[in-house]
């Protein structure tokens, strides 16, 4: 082989390795078996909290948490929002905590006033964390708007769904998680 061929083979090998690592780093969708479920990362570097004091997932152990990544100009997020709002209303008194993580797609979506106006216009009552620096987005290894992550009472991510749809499946998972026993004080 020539030196040029060796370089091309080396570049191809590196590209393939990057592709494999990138594919492996994608978040999984659907039910996540408890044997591989990971503790959810904390909300990080939040610019502003709406409808709530700052929340910490550690403090929400014993509750089921639905984390919804969204942005107010995303049509799929807007189509998905009625379901998130309904779940909040239906299950908030049964142990569900809904947290919308507003992560902007465009620069003007970083405006706190614009986010507040959208929350008011859309009549969002659940907690919303403004994630302008993508810190929480990155901590969850998220890549999608909308994206839902369900966190069980032990603080583990046990379900996710990306994009619209699967609303019945997601609601059944919420119900199943709410029906589970809370962890004991020592566990």
Steps between C-alpha positions, in 0.01 A plus 500: 500500500609851434529760771189670359305173520612450860382850588162439332457169682591673828253783437229248413568306821479816710177604327348158560603512866343844542183375333482203735560717806241753384243227442578348839460839671144552376240480774282192486127529445218305660514300821842474655550180703567571867821298474649766270300808607723784614442767763369811327743792487412812697363810332811700417580868441133599478458866402155546652220295656137573417197381701731352765789557733821336369459123506755227564433145390665374819225677696229339284586139593182315586317680220474422131655775288421572137770714336380652173758670274322755284517842342211736439530532121536128423175380338555144623550635853178702474309194374643294787438762771127429561590145607771622738262756650226237536737256675605777738138580590392136520791363706660789692303412813596132462877555508594618148725803463520644148799714410517661158860572405485784248812468288509754216546405139536863384668803662174692561371202703764582763306808610354446847215737412418299186500175697278654770262637235480154338433333838218748562357469148515119508360492857780279630462437874783251561858595582713623210879524512667734249807315368661762273848349531387144419654377825202285600444399135860375487482335843207292371686440173186626330478568127130560435207740535273385649652231718344342809694323772320322784690469826385243754467549875861386548624776267579280198407573139279204410323622185551750221323604182623736229267700276122487503279196541500203737283701738303196616818302563655790690190548714488128583863520610418803719215304660720193557776710659253679726366161616847381609597522865720791599857411601559443872677773693823298508486398132 
